Amino acid sequence: PVVSVVASIGVAFLLFLAGLELDLDALAGAPMKLGAVAFALSMATALALTVPAGRAGIILSPLLVAIAVCATSVGIVVPVLRDTGHLTSPAGLFTIAAGSIAEIGTIALLGVFFAGPNVSAGFEALLLAAIAAGAVFLLVALRRVSMWSAGQKILDRLDDTSAQMRVRFAMMVLIGTAVVAAFLGFEMILGTFLAGAIFGAIIKGDRYEHRLRSKLEGAGFGFFVPAFFVTSGLRFDLGGLSAPGEVWRILFFLVALLLAHGLPALIYRRHLTWRETAATGLLQATNLSFIVVAVTVGTELGRLREVNASALIVAGLLSAVLFPALAQALLGRREGVEPVAVHAEAEAM
């Protein structure tokens, strides 16, 4: 029971940190519009691959697998763009915008269609709209509170002591959404993600922002998130893929990741070179953390066979190892850019 509780906090922490990394300023203008189009094309491409596989009896839920392969691990992508000096280039902006929209879209779709066996998609859609409206209201309210000078002085004074008020507030938001999830269903993973996005928007520009992010990432990626990945890994029998005729499933899901993101990336061709376009597709196809979350949901609901769950995880691991390296080789390194440390999410894998 204790391990299960820690693992539940881990998945909540993972989604909270994913929301914390979301750059709302990047979701503006042409990158946002093209990113939304790219996500729609990704879903269409993924469904074109998974629906026939479902009819052939290869997978149980084509929609679940399509949602799983359409996400992007932005936490792995950003360091690659920073290392190559493309974080603020057109290729970087398009990649981050598309990846952020893919994260939001896949989490929303997973929450709506796979909240539980006895919950309708219509109810989940209404709940999703309510959550989004509440998130906007909360963001506006907390931004006003954060500008209160007296409150800032109190937080600054307590933040340098063992009270660690900013960290405690973040943990309160995180645990609160995780507890609500236990009562309202798994659709509240979106609530945890939105909580991270709101918290990130509030602390943006604060002089304690970098230190606070480091503390939260240290707690999350140092303990809770690895606990979730370890317990998730223990549930799946990767040895089942060693059976004759089963390894092809890994290749199928890996190709699905490439096609679902590589083909839609062609819409950026008028703005990017061919090398940048290919690198953008590879980075958007980098997907591990959300695959593990989707696989966990699918197996708990009986919508995903263990052999496919294991194959999806292996495909996600390969995408996290191979695709960023290939994209980095295509993009090259700009002069005057110093390499940064590997992001904590990649280390947690």
Kinemage of the C-alpha trace (Angstrom):
@kinemage 1
@onewidth
@group {chain A} dominant
@subgroup {mainchain}
@vectorlist {calphas} color= white
{ca pro a 1} P 0.000 0.000 0.000
{ca val a 2} L 2.787 2.448 0.866
{ca val a 3} L 4.523 1.789 -2.449
{ca ser a 4} L 1.236 2.304 -4.316
{ca val a 5} L 0.680 5.633 -2.572
{ca val a 6} L 4.207 6.794 -3.414
{ca ala a 7} L 3.707 5.666 -7.027
{ca ser a 8} L 0.414 7.594 -7.212
{ca ile a 9} L 2.172 10.699 -5.935
{ca gly a 10} L 4.878 9.982 -8.507
{ca val a 11} L 2.544 10.083 -11.501
{ca ala a 12} L 0.913 13.219 -10.089
{ca phe a 13} L 4.372 14.763 -9.637
{ca leu a 14} L 5.347 13.777 -13.181
{ca leu a 15} L 2.318 15.526 -14.664
{ca phe a 16} L 2.735 18.496 -12.321
{ca leu a 17} L 6.337 18.960 -13.490
{ca ala a 18} L 5.233 18.525 -17.105
{ca gly a 19} L 2.770 21.356 -16.585
{ca leu a 20} L 5.455 23.384 -14.815
{ca glu a 21} L 7.632 23.154 -17.938
{ca leu a 22} L 4.802 24.375 -20.165
{ca asp a 23} L 5.678 27.762 -21.644
{ca leu a 24} L 2.382 29.553 -22.158
{ca asp a 25} L 4.144 32.354 -24.044
{ca ala a 26} L 5.249 29.827 -26.674
{ca leu a 27} L 1.609 29.016 -27.414
{ca ala a 28} L 0.996 32.199 -29.346
{ca gly a 29} L 0.904 33.254 -32.964
{ca ala a 30} L 1.933 31.050 -35.868
{ca pro a 31} L 3.634 28.338 -33.740
{ca met a 32} L 0.394 27.741 -31.837
{ca lys a 33} L -1.746 27.598 -34.981
{ca leu a 34} L 0.601 25.255 -36.800
{ca gly a 35} L 1.079 23.211 -33.627
{ca ala a 36} L -2.672 22.694 -33.332
{ca val a 37} L -2.859 21.631 -36.979
{ca ala a 38} L 0.108 19.301 -36.477
{ca phe a 39} L -1.573 17.679 -33.469
{ca ala a 40} L -4.790 17.116 -35.410
{ca leu a 41} L -2.788 15.558 -38.241
{ca ser a 42} L -0.887 13.426 -35.716
{ca met a 43} L -4.121 12.029 -34.318
{ca ala a 44} L -5.442 11.356 -37.820
{ca thr a 45} L -2.213 9.600 -38.829
{ca ala a 46} L -2.093 7.573 -35.624
{ca leu a 47} L -5.707 6.465 -36.013
{ca ala a 48} L -5.031 5.518 -39.644
{ca leu a 49} L -2.408 3.111 -38.288
{ca thr a 50} L -4.160 1.835 -35.158
{ca val a 51} L -7.714 1.348 -36.455
{ca pro a 52} L -6.683 -1.322 -39.010
{ca ala a 53} L -4.514 -2.911 -36.303
{ca gly a 54} L -7.551 -2.998 -34.035
{ca arg a 55} L -9.703 -4.609 -36.710
{ca ala a 56} L -6.987 -7.223 -37.202
{ca gly a 57} L -7.086 -8.019 -33.493
{ca ile a 58} L -3.558 -6.765 -32.831
{ca ile a 59} L -4.637 -4.116 -30.317
{ca leu a 60} L -7.763 -3.789 -28.183
{ca ser a 61} L -8.207 -0.006 -28.204
{ca pro a 62} L -7.005 1.874 -31.296
{ca leu a 63} L -7.926 5.217 -29.709
{ca leu a 64} L -5.843 4.575 -26.579
{ca val a 65} L -2.755 3.630 -28.598
{ca ala a 66} L -3.261 6.599 -30.936
{ca ile a 67} L -3.416 8.975 -27.976
{ca ala a 68} L -0.331 7.359 -26.440
{ca val a 69} L 1.859 7.807 -29.534
{ca cys a 70} L 0.762 11.400 -30.203
{ca ala a 71} L 2.322 12.904 -27.073
{ca thr a 72} L 5.764 14.531 -26.835
{ca ser a 73} L 8.190 14.487 -23.890
{ca val a 74} L 8.920 18.218 -23.811
{ca gly a 75} L 11.210 17.725 -20.808
{ca ile a 76} L 13.609 15.721 -22.985
{ca val a 77} L 13.232 17.932 -26.059
{ca val a 78} L 14.027 21.315 -24.483
{ca pro a 79} L 17.633 20.471 -23.438
{ca val a 80} L 18.397 19.262 -26.979
{ca leu a 81} L 17.196 22.551 -28.430
{ca arg a 82} L 19.105 24.492 -25.786
{ca asp a 83} L 22.307 22.531 -26.437
{ca thr a 84} L 22.146 23.192 -30.176
{ca gly a 85} L 21.238 26.857 -29.779
{ca his a 86} L 17.840 26.381 -31.419
{ca leu a 87} L 15.688 27.056 -28.359
{ca thr a 88} L 14.561 30.436 -29.723
{ca ser a 89} L 14.983 29.654 -33.433
{ca pro a 90} L 11.954 28.962 -35.675
{ca ala a 91} L 12.644 25.215 -35.431
{ca gly a 92} L 12.744 25.412 -31.646
{ca leu a 93} L 9.615 27.538 -31.343
{ca phe a 94} L 7.625 25.254 -33.650
{ca thr a 95} L 8.844 22.161 -31.785
{ca ile a 96} L 8.070 23.504 -28.310
{ca ala a 97} L 4.654 24.841 -29.338
{ca ala a 98} L 3.674 21.573 -31.041
{ca gly a 99} L 5.019 19.496 -28.151
{ca ser a 100} L 3.162 21.586 -25.575
{ca ile a 101} L -0.108 21.344 -27.498
{ca ala a 102} L 0.439 17.593 -27.878
{ca glu a 103} L 0.924 17.261 -24.109
{ca ile a 104} L -2.235 19.209 -23.354
{ca gly a 105} L -4.258 17.438 -26.036
{ca thr a 106} L -3.239 13.887 -25.165
{ca ile a 107} L -3.761 14.379 -21.431
{ca ala a 108} L -7.189 15.889 -22.119
{ca leu a 109} L -8.172 13.046 -24.474
{ca leu a 110} L -6.941 10.413 -22.046
{ca gly a 111} L -8.928 12.026 -19.257
{ca val a 112} L -12.104 12.271 -21.344
{ca phe a 113} L -12.169 8.829 -22.967
{ca phe a 114} L -10.377 6.672 -20.399
{ca ala a 115} L -11.384 8.057 -17.023
{ca gly a 116} L -12.983 4.792 -15.909
{ca pro a 117} L -15.231 1.922 -16.950
{ca asn a 118} L -18.425 3.543 -15.648
{ca val a 119} L -17.843 7.149 -16.710
{ca ser a 120} L -19.233 8.545 -19.964
{ca ala a 121} L -17.132 10.610 -22.342
{ca gly a 122} L -19.816 13.322 -22.363
{ca phe a 123} L -19.611 13.771 -18.607
{ca glu a 124} L -15.823 13.849 -18.822
{ca ala a 125} L -15.971 16.502 -21.550
{ca leu a 126} L -18.170 18.696 -19.341
{ca leu a 127} L -15.836 18.139 -16.423
{ca leu a 128} L -12.896 19.019 -18.663
{ca ala a 129} L -14.565 22.305 -19.628
{ca ala a 130} L -15.227 23.061 -15.958
{ca ile a 131} L -11.606 22.312 -15.070
{ca ala a 132} L -10.343 24.573 -17.858
{ca ala a 133} L -12.629 27.427 -16.771
{ca gly a 134} L -11.572 26.971 -13.154
{ca ala a 135} L -7.924 26.952 -14.185
{ca val a 136} L -8.261 30.275 -16.014
{ca phe a 137} L -10.044 31.851 -13.033
{ca leu a 138} L -7.439 30.488 -10.612
{ca leu a 139} L -4.571 31.736 -12.770
{ca val a 140} L -5.973 35.279 -12.888
{ca ala a 141} L -6.680 35.306 -9.141
{ca leu a 142} L -3.287 33.945 -8.110
{ca arg a 143} L -1.434 36.301 -10.434
{ca arg a 144} L -3.106 39.217 -8.671
{ca val a 145} L -2.238 37.775 -5.269
{ca ser a 146} L 1.370 37.186 -6.341
{ca met a 147} L 1.702 40.927 -7.066
{ca trp a 148} L 0.721 41.780 -3.469
{ca ser a 149} L 3.912 43.317 -2.040
{ca ala a 150} L 3.159 42.474 1.596
{ca gly a 151} L 2.568 38.830 0.719
{ca gln a 152} L 5.789 38.758 -1.300
{ca lys a 153} L 7.765 40.034 1.697
{ca ile a 154} L 6.286 37.350 3.950
{ca leu a 155} L 7.056 34.605 1.439
{ca asp a 156} L 10.587 35.906 0.890
{ca arg a 157} L 11.263 35.928 4.622
{ca leu a 158} L 9.886 32.426 5.188
{ca asp a 159} L 11.459 30.999 2.040
{ca asp a 160} L 14.958 31.407 3.473
{ca thr a 161} L 14.066 29.392 6.568
{ca ser a 162} L 13.068 25.791 7.189
{ca ala a 163} L 9.462 26.830 6.467
{ca gln a 164} L 10.092 26.714 2.672
{ca met a 165} L 6.675 28.237 2.050
{ca arg a 166} L 6.845 28.271 -1.737
{ca val a 167} L 7.806 24.598 -1.857
{ca arg a 168} L 5.108 23.718 0.665
{ca phe a 169} L 2.506 25.618 -1.326
{ca ala a 170} L 3.494 23.747 -4.487
{ca met a 171} L 3.323 20.421 -2.651
{ca met a 172} L -0.072 21.360 -1.212
{ca val a 173} L -1.405 22.034 -4.710
{ca leu a 174} L 0.105 18.786 -5.986
{ca ile a 175} L -1.141 16.558 -3.162
{ca gly a 176} L -4.517 18.300 -3.215
{ca thr a 177} L -5.085 17.490 -6.879
{ca ala a 178} L -3.857 13.924 -6.325
{ca val a 179} L -6.339 13.449 -3.465
{ca val a 180} L -9.167 14.867 -5.571
{ca ala a 181} L -8.171 12.398 -8.281
{ca ala a 182} L -8.886 9.526 -5.909
{ca phe a 183} L -12.499 10.713 -5.589
{ca leu a 184} L -13.280 12.102 -9.054
{ca gly a 185} L -11.386 9.640 -11.232
{ca phe a 186} L -8.316 9.606 -13.408
{ca glu a 187} L -9.506 12.558 -15.466
{ca met a 188} L -7.929 14.684 -12.762
{ca ile a 189} L -4.502 13.943 -14.221
{ca leu a 190} L -5.457 16.941 -16.310
{ca gly a 191} L -6.043 18.837 -13.067
{ca thr a 192} L -2.548 17.958 -11.880
{ca phe a 193} L -1.079 19.035 -15.215
{ca leu a 194} L -3.019 22.308 -15.172
{ca ala a 195} L -1.938 22.907 -11.574
{ca gly a 196} L 1.681 22.687 -12.698
{ca ala a 197} L 1.040 24.996 -15.656
{ca ile a 198} L -0.671 27.560 -13.421
{ca phe a 199} L 2.048 27.380 -10.792
{ca gly a 200} L 4.705 27.811 -13.497
{ca ala a 201} L 2.907 30.867 -14.887
{ca ile a 202} L 2.671 32.415 -11.411
{ca ile a 203} L 6.344 32.014 -10.500
{ca lys a 204} L 7.621 33.023 -13.945
{ca gly a 205} L 9.898 36.028 -13.580
{ca asp a 206} L 10.118 35.653 -9.801
{ca arg a 207} L 13.676 35.894 -8.494
{ca tyr a 208} L 13.141 32.600 -6.662
{ca glu a 209} L 11.879 30.842 -9.800
{ca his a 210} L 15.057 28.919 -10.675
{ca arg a 211} L 15.682 27.840 -7.088
{ca leu a 212} L 12.071 26.749 -6.606
{ca arg a 213} L 12.032 24.773 -9.860
{ca ser a 214} L 15.279 23.063 -8.831
{ca lys a 215} L 13.825 22.066 -5.465
{ca leu a 216} L 10.635 20.687 -6.995
{ca glu a 217} L 12.508 18.806 -9.717
{ca gly a 218} L 14.888 17.410 -7.107
{ca ala a 219} L 12.006 16.059 -5.018
{ca gly a 220} L 10.069 14.799 -8.031
{ca phe a 221} L 12.739 13.339 -10.284
{ca gly a 222} L 14.896 12.318 -7.339
{ca phe a 223} L 12.312 10.144 -5.573
{ca phe a 224} L 8.618 10.180 -6.480
{ca val a 225} L 8.809 9.931 -10.296
{ca pro a 226} L 11.377 7.071 -10.259
{ca ala a 227} L 9.104 5.238 -7.802
{ca phe a 228} L 6.269 5.483 -10.323
{ca phe a 229} L 8.441 4.220 -13.182
{ca val a 230} L 9.825 1.351 -11.079
{ca thr a 231} L 6.391 0.182 -9.929
{ca ser a 232} L 5.062 0.539 -13.479
{ca gly a 233} L 7.950 -1.526 -14.808
{ca leu a 234} L 7.335 -4.253 -12.251
{ca arg a 235} L 3.785 -4.699 -13.555
{ca phe a 236} L 4.841 -5.576 -17.091
{ca asp a 237} L 6.546 -8.688 -18.369
{ca leu a 238} L 9.082 -7.501 -20.916
{ca gly a 239} L 10.142 -11.125 -21.315
{ca gly a 240} L 6.931 -11.724 -23.246
{ca leu a 241} L 8.476 -9.828 -26.151
{ca ser a 242} L 11.198 -12.464 -26.447
{ca ala a 243} L 8.658 -14.971 -27.735
{ca pro a 244} L 8.937 -15.741 -31.465
{ca gly a 245} L 6.947 -13.338 -33.604
{ca glu a 246} L 6.421 -10.669 -30.923
{ca val a 247} L 9.399 -8.338 -31.418
{ca trp a 248} L 7.730 -6.791 -34.481
{ca arg a 249} L 5.306 -5.037 -32.122
{ca ile a 250} L 8.137 -2.796 -30.924
{ca leu a 251} L 8.952 -1.858 -34.511
{ca phe a 252} L 5.273 -1.204 -35.247
{ca phe a 253} L 4.900 1.241 -32.350
{ca leu a 254} L 8.251 2.894 -33.114
{ca val a 255} L 7.200 3.439 -36.737
{ca ala a 256} L 3.837 4.720 -35.497
{ca leu a 257} L 5.659 7.306 -33.375
{ca leu a 258} L 7.736 8.401 -36.361
{ca leu a 259} L 4.855 8.615 -38.819
{ca ala a 260} L 2.425 10.247 -36.371
{ca his a 261} L 4.882 13.103 -35.814
{ca gly a 262} L 7.107 13.032 -38.890
{ca leu a 263} L 4.388 13.437 -41.513
{ca pro a 264} L 2.632 16.374 -39.759
{ca ala a 265} L 6.037 18.078 -39.364
{ca leu a 266} L 6.016 18.630 -43.135
{ca ile a 267} L 3.680 21.594 -42.596
{ca tyr a 268} L 6.719 23.474 -41.229
{ca arg a 269} L 8.664 23.000 -44.473
{ca arg a 270} L 7.804 26.459 -45.801
{ca his a 271} L 9.413 27.969 -42.678
{ca leu a 272} L 12.317 25.536 -42.125
{ca thr a 273} L 15.016 23.714 -44.060
{ca trp a 274} L 14.670 20.002 -44.754
{ca arg a 275} L 17.160 19.175 -41.971
{ca glu a 276} L 15.288 21.351 -39.475
{ca thr a 277} L 11.964 19.851 -40.559
{ca ala a 278} L 13.274 16.313 -40.072
{ca ala a 279} L 14.758 17.252 -36.688
{ca thr a 280} L 11.446 18.802 -35.621
{ca gly a 281} L 9.609 15.592 -36.497
{ca leu a 282} L 12.120 13.473 -34.577
{ca leu a 283} L 11.934 15.666 -31.480
{ca gln a 284} L 8.142 15.668 -31.523
{ca ala a 285} L 8.228 11.854 -31.782
{ca thr a 286} L 10.283 11.631 -28.568
{ca asn a 287} L 7.766 10.182 -26.145
{ca leu a 288} L 8.306 8.155 -22.982
{ca ser a 289} L 6.716 9.555 -19.827
{ca phe a 290} L 3.207 9.874 -21.277
{ca ile a 291} L 3.433 6.410 -22.837
{ca val a 292} L 4.066 4.946 -19.376
{ca val a 293} L 1.087 6.866 -17.976
{ca ala a 294} L -1.191 5.777 -20.847
{ca val a 295} L -0.003 2.175 -20.573
{ca thr a 296} L -0.755 2.189 -16.846
{ca val a 297} L -4.277 3.485 -17.482
{ca gly a 298} L -4.885 1.063 -20.343
{ca thr a 299} L -3.823 -2.031 -18.419
{ca glu a 300} L -5.834 -1.032 -15.343
{ca leu a 301} L -8.955 -0.652 -17.513
{ca gly a 302} L -8.267 -3.865 -19.430
{ca arg a 303} L -7.933 -1.966 -22.720
{ca leu a 304} L -4.314 -2.937 -23.404
{ca arg a 305} L -2.686 -6.368 -23.576
{ca glu a 306} L 0.492 -6.854 -21.563
{ca val a 307} L 2.554 -7.693 -24.636
{ca asn a 308} L 1.467 -4.451 -26.314
{ca ala a 309} L 2.036 -2.508 -23.100
{ca ser a 310} L 5.596 -3.821 -22.916
{ca ala a 311} L 6.192 -3.120 -26.608
{ca leu a 312} L 4.932 0.453 -26.222
{ca ile a 313} L 7.266 1.090 -23.292
{ca val a 314} L 10.265 -0.302 -25.181
{ca ala a 315} L 9.355 1.816 -28.215
{ca gly a 316} L 9.142 4.860 -25.947
{ca leu a 317} L 12.562 4.081 -24.474
{ca leu a 318} L 14.057 3.765 -27.947
{ca ser a 319} L 12.474 7.052 -29.018
{ca ala a 320} L 13.935 8.832 -25.971
{ca val a 321} L 17.410 7.459 -26.728
{ca leu a 322} L 17.569 7.581 -30.538
{ca phe a 323} L 15.396 10.463 -31.739
{ca pro a 324} L 16.993 13.330 -29.732
{ca ala a 325} L 20.479 12.159 -30.772
{ca leu a 326} L 19.476 12.053 -34.446
{ca ala a 327} L 17.796 15.459 -34.179
{ca gln a 328} L 20.879 16.934 -32.537
{ca ala a 329} L 23.030 15.608 -35.387
{ca leu a 330} L 20.684 17.175 -37.951
{ca leu a 331} L 20.480 20.545 -36.225
{ca gly a 332} L 24.176 20.872 -35.383
{ca arg a 333} L 25.468 23.268 -32.750
{ca arg a 334} L 25.471 27.029 -33.056
{ca glu a 335} L 28.597 28.944 -32.119
{ca gly a 336} L 28.778 30.278 -28.570
{ca val a 337} L 26.277 27.780 -27.121
{ca glu a 338} L 27.433 25.888 -24.054
{ca pro a 339} L 26.029 22.404 -23.434
{ca val a 340} L 23.764 21.947 -20.435
{ca ala a 341} L 23.302 19.014 -18.117
{ca val a 342} L 20.908 16.268 -19.133
{ca his a 343} L 17.421 17.129 -17.981
{ca ala a 344} L 16.211 15.493 -14.810
{ca glu a 345} L 13.344 13.742 -16.584
{ca ala a 346} L 15.759 11.908 -18.859
{ca glu a 347} L 17.859 10.919 -15.844
{ca ala a 348} L 14.773 9.643 -14.040
{ca met a 349} L 14.084 7.199 -16.871
